[in-house]
Amino acid sequence: MEWFKVAVHGIPIQDFNTDQGMALIVEEIKTFNKGFTPIGSPYWLTSASNRQSQLAGSICVSFPTEEQA
């Protein structure tokens, strides 16, 4: 399977710095971006130590390049 990664900036750390928060990001992507279904789990590009002192960080989300059967 071919895929691409997208960096998403400005994610509020307080709201999304949990497994449930990352799952919510996936659901919001599916809801507000018809035709886009992330594969795998999003992950922070910002280190855990940096996230302790920041209000927002960046995540990486992967998407398939073609619709999967």
Secondary structure, 3 states (H helix, E strand, C coil): CCEEEEEEEEEEHHHHCCHHHHHHHHHHHHHHCCCCCCEEEEEECCCHHHHCCCCEEEEEEEEECCCCC
